[in-house]
Amino acid sequence: MKEALLIIDVQNDYFEGGKMALVGADRAAENARLVLDMFRSKGLPIAHVQHIATSPTATFFLPNTEGAEIYKGVSPMDGEKVVVKHYPNSFRETDLLGHLKAEGITDVVICGMMTHMCVDATTRAAKDFGFSCTVIGDACATRTLEVNGQSVAANEVQKSFLAALSYFYSTVKTAKQYIEER
């Protein structure tokens, strides 16, 4: 087993004052930082995923904006992989899969934003590519959604997506659980 940490889209636009503020973004970033610090202390591989919008109708993560920058609390250090993506799935049209395979990675630990979109898409793809996946649920954040005229509160979206991922695609743990097991 060789693990790598994937920190997905923890970018400024998802925080207060950003163009797509999420519920619980600060708490999620703090927990992601705890896991990041543990990976760094053990010299384990880390990949930061950064979404840059390319759609002409995009309203956030616009190229060359402060909102698209990786949040300071989890910013990459020299030598840590940064993957720029343009789709929810971090593997789509990026070098992430090749990078993980070249590093001999078998297991990925995933955290980031948004739980219902990029975390979900990346976790499912990682499992389909043969990786064993752990999602750090309290190091992820989402937002309130709407379906058929009904509002679904962010905490319900979060619980639902984490429950779905934990069924087959991943093991879901808190940052504290994950770190204590190491």
PEWOFEN-V423169 format. One record per helix or strand. SS is the DSSP state (2 for helix, 1 for strand). FROM is the first residue (numbers start at 1). TO is the last residue. If there is no record, write none. Layout:
# PEWOFEN-V423169
ss=SS from=FROM to=TO
ss=SS from=FROM to=TO
This chain:
# PEWOFEN-V423169
ss=1 from=3 to=8
ss=1 from=11 to=11
ss=2 from=12 to=14
ss=1 from=23 to=23
ss=2 from=25 to=41
ss=1 from=45 to=51
ss=1 from=53 to=53
ss=1 from=62 to=62
ss=2 from=66 to=68
ss=1 from=70 to=70
ss=2 from=72 to=74
ss=1 from=81 to=85
ss=2 from=96 to=102
ss=1 from=107 to=113
ss=2 from=115 to=128
ss=1 from=132 to=142
ss=1 from=145 to=147
ss=1 from=150 to=152
ss=2 from=154 to=167
ss=1 from=171 to=173
ss=2 from=175 to=181
